[in-house]
Amino acid sequence: MDDLFEIDQTQRLRREEAAARLRALADALDRHNSVTFERDGRRVTVDVPDEVELTVEVELGEHSELEIELTW
C-alpha cells in the first residue's frame, strides 16, 4: 500500500456503547481474522495474524485512560 492509512478518532460515548464497539471488533477478529475500517469513503481490511502482541495500559489521574493495543 502506497499511502499510510491511519484512523485517530475520538468520540464521547456511553460506556455501554464503547463496550459494544469493542465487542464488535473482538467478534470480527475471532470470526474473520480481520477487521475493516472506513475513512473518507475508502475501505481498508486489515488481516490479523494468528499471534499478536496485546498491550494494555492504564493511567489513573485527573483524566484516566485505558489503552488497548494489538501489534504484530
Protein Blocks (a to p, Z undefined) as FASTA:
>chain_A
ZZdcdddddddddfklmmmmmmmmmmmmmmnopacddeehiacdddddfbdcdddddddd
fbdcddddddZZ
